[in-house]
Amino acid sequence: MTPDFDLQGHNTLGLPARARFGATISQANELAPLLSEAAALGLPFRVLGGGSNVVLRPRFDGVIGLMAIAGRELLGQHGEHMLVRVGAGENWHQLVEWTIEHNLPGLENLAGIPGTLGAAPIQNIGAYGCELVERFHALVALDTDDNTLKTFTRDDCDFSYRQSVFKRTPGRFIVVSVTLALPKAWRPNLGYPGLNTLAADADAKTIMQTVVAVRNRKLPDWRQLGNAGSFFHNPIVDASVADRLAAEHPEAPRYPGADGRVKLSAAWLIERCGFKGHRHGAAGVSDQHALVVVNHGGATQQQISDLAGEIVSAVEARFGVHLVQEPELL
Ligand code: EPU
């Protein structure tokens, strides 16, 4: 373990942060000894993948494991699907490209999402009309309660919009590999605005390239302007709340949610409160997309969290809707 470990290069918001210790995890069997070492020192242990969905406090008084377990393996057919097992440290977008190159379509709508395979199931990543749950078969994770490896089926993960059993029990499970199920009878999914101009028989590579182009147009690149993607969930509200909003603002986007509820656009609510392009010191809201909180350079966690608090209060006061932060404060 390396003491006083610098995490600024390991979070896409680019926040200055250090951990008491850090270590790179290249194989699953390195985890149990590391956890024991942390426990012997009385320190908490957390894993970071790409650091693209966290807001890091300046100091983590514990051990950070940088997930770097590699490996991509085509396991073969399973009913209507091809199964691909991937190490938790693999980069998500590179995996999407690899599957397309190997004629295994199905992940193209999820192209361009920053982060690692191990992080993808935590918040059930989703974009452009597809969620991970639709391409998920199983995963293996270390249960830190008893230091054993466990297999989770799709049902065990209890996925829903930006939610899973892993998100609800932060830090308990450490994902070591993910097995994806890619459809043998693949069909393009072009329903999302921005993709519906493609030919109905567009191939997976074209869809992937289009998704990347749409993302590049709509979202700031964290390498140029630190950010953690969508900073809030799209709120899912009772139909009565959505109807009240629609009565005043018929143009407000709304999407069907589970159980007759309605998903609203957090970006729309935030923009209407005047935050798009707003700056609060070095922290700000992207002028490209109102759902993205950005670090203009030199922002601290406190400035980012203060700005997020301002946004939540303003949206609550104006629309009576409570926004929930997506990246975990660690
Ligand atoms: N909108 C605004 N102002 C803006 C941006 C968008 O009013 O500045 C409105 C527009 O009406 C637009 C609507 O919001 O039609 C939806 O915008 P967008 O298509 O960009 O999607 P989103 O709901 O804001 C979600 C995901 C994104 C994902 C996109 C595309 C969440 C929290 N975010 O954003 O995921 O890429 O859909 O599928 O569900 C992420 O999680 O980090 C992420 C980027």
Residues whose N, C-alpha, C, O or C-beta is under 5 A from the ligand:
A	BS01	EPU	G126 A127 Y128 G129 A228 G229 S230 F232 H233 N234 P253 S265 A267 W268 E271 Q288 H289 A290 L291
